[in-house]
Amino acid sequence: MREAEVKSLQDLVEITPNLSSHFYNDTIAPHFRARTSLTSAFIPAEFTNWRDEQRAWRETAILFDQSHHMPELFLKGKDALRLLERVGINSFKNFVPGKAKQLVVCTPDGYIIGDCILYCLGEDNFELVSGMAVLNWVQYQAEVGRYDVSIERDDPTPFNPKGARINYRFQLDGPLAGRIFSELVEGEAPKIPFFNTARVRIAGHEVLVLRHGMAGHHGVELSGPYEELAAVRSAIVAHGAQYGLVQGGTRSYFSTIFESGWMAYPVPAIYTGEALRGFREWLPANGWEAQIQLGGSFYSDRMEDYYVTPWDLGYDRIMKFDHDFIGREALEEMSHQPHRTKVTLVWNQDDVVNVLASQFGDGPRYKALELPVSFYGFPQFDEVRNGAGRLVGLSCHCGYSNNYGVMLSLAMVDASSAEIGSEVVLTWGEPSGGSRKPHVERHEQVRIRATIAPVPYAASVRELKSATIGVAARA
């Protein structure tokens, strides 16, 4: 097959001798984390400095602009809910206007395709935010399943043919975020339960509010028509100044996950298996799924070794077998098997200093640690071994928290090796001096001790999520 004939992801799979090697060495990740030039025209890397911006979500308040990097899909029609029930492993009981949820979708074999935020805007009216692979899967199922739905896509700003988004989106968070929000709202501010929505007016404009905290406080996600972005943002920034509100740049924004524990953008488990051929033929050869960029000390020639399950990402708590969904049978069988579980790894300070020190003098040079976001694959996979040297898991998103003064990573570890407080060893850096990825310098591997800690690492986030789960259980 000639290069000009490679039009679908399936075509790419068929002409690529080793897909793992291709994604490990030769792709340019589609996300803003790896291609910062895509965002610089819209959001600076830092408004002040990332250390103070991190501190703001623990001490005062921070405003993140999410208007440019997340894709969205609007789904309407009498079959919209039936379609979502078919693809989602979540329960949809009592999912009515004013509610939102984290939608998780799987392949027929029970492996994760991705997750996104799902809003119920009205009867038969839904909005899906972020998670490109999920949005693609939903649209594909809508088309091949002949559901009576309409779909409107809104791509990230740099790829958007209209040059502007449908909606702006902000995240207001931190211990003083609730006070700022309540004072900004015209009239009495509504009390909004976690992952519920309400409509309010700010600076004369109607704003959709999702009660959703990234930092373990009474945070809110705010959205509205894109042309009203500047007016609403100006009102928030001006009023929040008296409370120490700062705006957050992309460097601090992409570091929120280390404390909050969200495993963003896993490898979509779609590259193998005859059951998914139709989806691969539907996907373009230059789309999101064709541009993932594997990185880290773990490497396998089998793409299946990069696939993850709901248990790996902590989504087993929201998986409900109360409806028929794609992957249900496989997941029911998996439920009786041993699983990995999501944990936080706290890196040994002396070992981290050793890596930093290796950048000076004659060497050896270990893989440099960029701060605050240190992972350099999208996604990242670093080997995690126990004291006996056995591979017990994989470390993924990693970086630095100025709030705690530690290097952290989110990891998937065998449940039998995931005791809080136990020590493991991760391998930092890639084999054979590093891959061909242009942003990966020549380096040597090094072992870093780490202690297993809870996820989320931030106590306030754990308390918030525990309270939320308790409420859901009583509903």
C-alpha positions in Angstrom: 0.0 0.0 0.0 1.4 3.4 -1.0 1.5 6.3 1.4 -1.1 8.2 -0.5 -3.5 5.2 -0.1 -3.2 5.2 3.7 -6.4 6.9 4.6 -7.6 5.1 7.8 -6.2 4.0 11.0 -6.7 0.4 9.8 -4.5 1.2 6.8 -1.8 2.5 9.1 -2.0 -0.6 11.3 -1.6 -2.8 8.2 1.4 -1.1 6.7 3.2 -0.7 10.1 5.4 -3.7 10.9 5.6 -2.9 14.6 2.9 -0.5 15.9 4.4 -0.3 19.4 7.8 0.8 18.0 6.0 3.3 15.7 4.2 4.9 18.6 7.3 4.8 20.8 9.7 6.4 18.3 8.0 8.1 15.4 4.8 9.9 16.3 4.2 13.5 17.5 1.7 13.4 20.3 -1.6 15.2 19.5 -2.0 16.8 22.9 -1.0 20.3 24.0 1.3 18.8 26.7 3.7 17.7 24.0 3.0 20.4 21.5 3.0 23.6 23.6 3.1 25.8 20.5 -0.5 24.9 19.9 -1.6 26.7 23.1 0.8 29.5 23.4 -1.3 31.8 21.2 -4.2 31.4 23.5 -3.0 30.5 27.0 0.5 31.3 28.4 2.6 28.6 30.0 2.7 30.7 33.2 0.8 33.9 34.2 3.1 34.4 37.2 5.1 31.3 37.9 3.9 27.7 38.2 5.0 27.3 41.8 2.8 30.1 43.0 0.0 29.0 40.7 0.1 25.5 42.3 0.1 27.1 45.8 -3.0 29.1 44.8 -5.3 26.0 44.5 -4.3 25.1 48.1 -4.2 28.5 49.7 -6.4 31.0 47.9 -8.0 30.4 44.5 -7.0 29.8 40.9 -8.8 30.3 37.5 -7.9 27.9 34.7 -8.9 28.6 31.1 -10.0 25.3 29.5 -11.6 26.9 26.5 -9.0 25.8 23.8 -7.6 22.3 24.4 -10.6 20.1 25.0 -12.8 18.7 22.2 -16.6 18.6 22.7 -19.5 16.7 21.2 -23.2 17.7 21.4 -25.6 14.8 21.2 -29.4 15.3 20.7 -32.3 13.1 19.8 -34.8 10.5 21.0 -32.1 7.8 21.0 -29.4 9.8 22.7 -29.7 8.3 26.1 -30.1 4.8 24.7 -26.8 5.3 22.8 -25.0 6.5 25.9 -26.3 3.6 27.9 -25.0 1.3 25.3 -21.5 2.7 25.3 -21.1 3.6 29.0 -20.1 1.3 31.8 -21.7 3.7 34.2 -25.2 3.5 35.6 -27.7 6.0 34.1 -30.3 5.7 36.7 -31.6 9.1 37.7 -29.5 10.8 35.1 -31.7 13.8 34.4 -31.2 17.4 33.4 -29.0 19.1 35.9 -26.8 16.1 36.4 -23.3 15.3 35.0 -21.0 12.2 35.3 -17.7 10.9 34.2 -18.5 8.7 31.2 -16.2 5.6 30.8 -16.4 3.5 27.7 -14.8 0.1 26.9 -14.2 -2.2 24.0 -16.1 -5.5 23.6 -13.1 -7.1 25.4 -13.5 -4.9 28.4 -10.5 -2.7 28.0 -10.7 1.1 28.3 -11.2 3.4 25.3 -11.3 6.5 27.4 -13.4 8.8 29.6 -15.0 12.2 29.4 -17.3 14.5 31.3 -21.0 14.1 30.3 -23.6 16.8 30.9 -27.3 16.2 30.7 -28.4 19.6 29.4 -32.1 18.7 28.9 -34.3 15.9 27.8 -32.5 14.0 25.0 -29.8 16.7 25.0 -26.2 15.9 26.1 -22.8 17.5 26.0 -19.5 15.4 26.1 -16.4 17.3 27.1 -12.8 16.1 26.4 -11.7 12.6 25.7 -11.2 12.6 21.9 -11.2 8.8 21.7 -14.5 8.6 23.5 -16.1 11.3 21.3 -15.0 9.4 18.2 -16.4 6.1 19.6 -19.7 7.6 20.4 -20.0 9.2 17.0 -19.0 5.9 15.3 -21.6 3.9 17.3 -24.3 6.5 16.5 -23.6 6.1 12.8 -23.2 2.3 12.5 -26.0 1.7 15.0 -28.4 3.9 13.2 -29.5 5.8 16.3 -32.0 8.6 15.9 -29.6 11.3 17.1 -27.8 14.4 15.8 -24.2 15.1 16.5 -22.3 18.4 16.5 -18.5 18.3 17.0 -16.5 21.2 18.3 -12.7 20.6 17.9 -9.9 22.3 20.0 -9.2 25.8 18.9 -6.0 25.2 16.8 -7.8 22.5 14.8 -11.2 24.2 14.6 -12.2 25.2 11.1 -14.4 27.9 12.5 -11.5 29.6 14.3 -13.5 29.8 17.5 -15.3 27.4 19.9 -19.0 27.1 20.7 -18.4 27.5 24.4 -15.7 28.9 26.7 -14.8 26.9 29.8 -13.2 27.9 33.0 -12.3 26.0 36.2 -12.4 28.1 39.4 -10.9 26.3 42.3 -9.1 26.6 45.7 -10.3 27.2 49.3 -11.7 30.6 48.5 -13.3 29.7 45.2 -16.7 29.1 46.8 -16.7 32.6 48.3 -15.7 34.2 45.0 -18.3 32.3 43.1 -21.1 33.1 45.5 -20.3 36.8 45.4 -20.1 36.9 41.6 -23.5 35.4 41.1 -26.3 37.8 40.5 -28.9 37.1 43.3 -28.5 34.2 45.7 -26.0 31.6 44.7 -27.5 28.1 44.4 -26.2 25.2 46.5 -25.0 22.7 43.9 -24.2 19.1 44.9 -21.1 17.6 43.5 -21.4 16.8 39.8 -24.6 18.6 39.5 -25.2 21.7 37.4 -27.1 25.0 37.7 -27.5 28.1 35.6 -26.6 31.5 37.1 -25.8 35.0 35.8 -22.4 36.5 36.1 -21.6 40.0 34.8 -25.0 40.0 33.0 -24.4 36.7 31.2 -25.9 33.3 31.7 -23.4 30.7 32.9 -23.7 27.0 33.2 -22.0 25.8 36.4 -20.8 22.3 37.1 -19.9 21.6 40.8 -16.6 19.9 40.1 -13.4 20.3 42.1 -10.0 19.6 40.7 -8.2 20.6 43.9 -10.5 19.1 46.6 -12.4 22.3 47.4 -15.7 23.7 46.4 -14.6 24.3 42.8 -16.8 25.0 39.9 -16.5 24.6 36.1 -18.1 27.5 34.3 -19.1 27.5 30.6 -21.1 29.7 28.2 -21.1 31.1 24.7 -17.6 31.6 23.5 -18.2 35.3 22.5 -18.9 36.0 26.2 -15.5 34.6 27.3 -13.7 37.9 27.9 -16.5 39.5 29.8 -17.0 36.6 32.2 -13.3 36.0 32.7 -12.7 39.7 33.4 -15.4 39.8 36.1 -14.0 36.7 37.8 -10.4 38.0 37.8 -11.4 41.5 39.0 -13.5 40.3 41.9 -11.2 37.5 42.8 -8.2 39.8 43.1 -9.2 40.8 46.7 -9.0 37.1 47.7 -5.6 36.4 46.0 -7.1 34.7 42.9 -4.5 34.0 40.3 -4.8 32.8 36.7 -3.2 29.5 36.0 -1.1 28.7 32.9 -0.7 25.4 31.1 2.3 24.3 33.2 0.4 24.4 36.4 -2.8 23.2 34.8 -1.3 19.9 33.5 0.2 19.3 37.0 -3.1 19.2 38.8 -3.5 15.5 38.2 -0.6 14.5 40.5 -2.5 15.6 43.6 -6.0 14.9 42.3 -5.3 11.4 41.0 -6.9 11.5 37.5 -5.3 9.1 35.0 -5.7 11.2 31.9 -5.9 9.7 28.4 -4.9 6.0 28.6 -4.0 4.2 25.4 -7.3 3.5 23.7 -7.5 -0.3 23.4 -8.5 -0.2 19.7 -5.5 -1.2 17.7 -6.0 -5.0 17.7 -8.9 -7.4 17.3 -11.2 -8.1 14.4 -14.2 -6.7 16.4 -12.7 -3.2 16.2 -11.7 -3.3 12.5 -14.8 -1.3 11.5 -13.9 1.5 14.0 -10.3 1.6 12.8 -11.5 1.8 9.2 -13.7 4.7 10.2 -10.9 6.6 12.0 -8.5 8.7 9.8 -4.9 7.8 9.5 -3.8 11.2 10.8 -6.3 11.4 13.7 -5.8 11.4 17.5 -5.6 7.7 17.8 -2.9 7.5 15.1 -0.7 10.0 17.0 -0.4 8.6 20.5 3.2 8.8 21.7 4.4 6.0 24.0 7.3 6.8 26.4 9.1 5.5 29.4 11.2 2.6 30.6 8.5 0.0 29.8 8.4 -1.2 26.3 6.5 -4.1 24.7 6.1 -5.2 21.1 2.5 -6.1 22.0 0.1 -3.2 21.9 -2.2 -5.2 24.2 0.3 -4.8 27.0 -0.5 -1.1 27.0 -4.3 -1.6 27.3 -5.9 -0.9 30.7 -9.0 -2.0 32.5 -11.5 -0.1 34.7 -9.7 -1.5 37.8 -6.4 -0.1 36.7 -7.8 3.4 36.6 -10.0 3.2 39.7 -13.2 3.2 37.6 -14.5 -0.1 39.0 -16.2 2.0 41.7 -18.5 3.5 39.0 -19.0 0.5 36.9 -22.5 -0.9 37.2 -23.9 -4.1 35.7 -27.5 -2.7 35.8 -27.7 -2.3 32.0 -26.5 -3.8 28.7 -23.3 -2.1 27.5 -20.5 -2.8 25.2 -17.9 -4.9 27.1 -20.2 -6.0 29.9 -19.8 -9.7 29.4 -16.0 -9.4 29.3 -15.9 -7.2 32.4 -18.2 -9.6 34.4 -15.6 -12.3 33.7 -12.7 -10.0 34.6 -14.4 -9.1 37.9 -13.3 -12.5 39.3 -9.7 -12.1 38.4 -6.8 -10.4 40.2 -6.4 -6.7 39.3 -4.1 -3.8 39.4 -5.1 -0.8 41.4 -4.4 2.9 41.2 -1.9 4.3 43.7 0.3 7.4 44.1 4.0 6.9 44.2 6.1 9.3 46.3 9.6 9.3 44.9 12.5 9.0 47.2 14.0 12.5 47.7 17.7 11.4 47.6 17.1 9.5 44.4 15.4 12.5 42.8 18.3 14.7 43.8 20.7 12.1 42.3 18.9 12.5 38.9 19.0 16.3 39.1 22.7 16.2 40.1 23.5 14.0 37.1 22.9 16.9 34.8 26.1 18.5 36.0 29.6 17.3 35.6 30.9 14.4 33.4 28.0 12.0 33.9 26.4 9.6 33.6 23.4 11.7 32.5 20.0 10.3 33.6 16.8 11.3 31.9 16.2 15.0 32.8 13.3 15.7 35.1 11.3 18.6 33.7 9.2 20.5 36.4 6.5 20.5 37.2 5.3 18.0 34.6 7.9 15.3 34.1 6.3 12.7 31.9 7.4 12.8 28.3 5.2 10.2 26.7 1.6 10.6 26.0 0.9 8.3 27.7 3.9 7.4 29.9 4.8 3.9 31.1 7.7 3.3 33.5 8.4 -0.1 35.1 7.6 -0.5 38.8 9.2 -3.5 40.6 9.1 -4.9 44.1 12.0 -5.6 46.3 12.5 -9.0 44.7 12.8 -7.3 41.3 9.4 -8.6 40.0 7.4 -6.3 37.7 4.4 -5.4 39.7 3.0 -2.3 37.9 3.5 0.7 35.7 4.1 4.3 36.7 2.4 6.8 34.4 1.8 10.6 34.9 4.7 12.0 37.0 5.7 15.4 38.2 6.4 17.8 41.1 4.0 19.2 43.7 5.3 22.5 45.2 2.5 22.2 47.8 4.0 19.0 49.2 7.6 19.4 48.0 7.7 16.0 46.5 7.9 14.2 43.2 4.7 12.1 42.6 3.5 9.7 40.0 0.2 7.9 39.4 0.7 4.2 39.0 -1.2 1.0 38.3 0.1 -1.7 40.7 -0.9 -5.3 41.4 -3.3 -5.2 44.3 -1.2 -7.8 46.1 1.7 -5.3 46.0 -0.2 -2.1 46.7 0.0 -1.8 50.5 0.1 1.8 51.6 3.6 2.6 52.9 5.4 -0.2 51.1 8.4 0.6 48.9 8.8 -0.2 45.3 11.4 0.8 42.7 10.7 2.4 39.3 13.0 2.6 36.4 13.4 6.2 35.1 14.6 6.6 31.5 14.3 4.6 28.3 16.4 1.6 27.3 19.2 1.7 24.9 19.9 5.4 25.5 16.5 6.6 24.7 14.0 6.5 21.8 14.0 8.5 18.6 11.4 11.0 20.0 13.0 14.4 19.3 12.3 15.7 22.8 14.1 12.7 24.4 17.8 13.4 24.9 20.5 10.7 25.1 20.5 9.4 28.7 21.1 6.4 30.9 18.4 4.6 33.0 18.4 4.9 36.8 16.3 3.3 39.5 14.3 5.4 41.9 12.8 4.2 45.1 9.2 5.2 45.8 6.7 4.7 48.6 3.1 3.7 47.8 0.6 6.3 49.0 -3.2 6.8 48.6 -4.8 8.2 45.5 -5.7 11.0 45.4 -2.6 12.2 47.3 -4.1 15.4 48.5 -6.1 14.6 51.6 -8.8 17.2 50.8 -9.5 15.6 47.5 -9.8 12.2 49.1 -12.2 13.6 51.7 -14.3 15.2 49.0 -14.5 12.1 46.9 -15.3 9.9 49.9 -18.1 12.1 50.8 -19.4 12.1 47.3 -19.3 8.3 47.0 -21.2 8.1 50.3 -24.0 10.4 49.0 -24.2 8.4 45.8 -24.5 5.1 47.7 -27.5 6.5 49.7 -29.3 7.8 46.6 
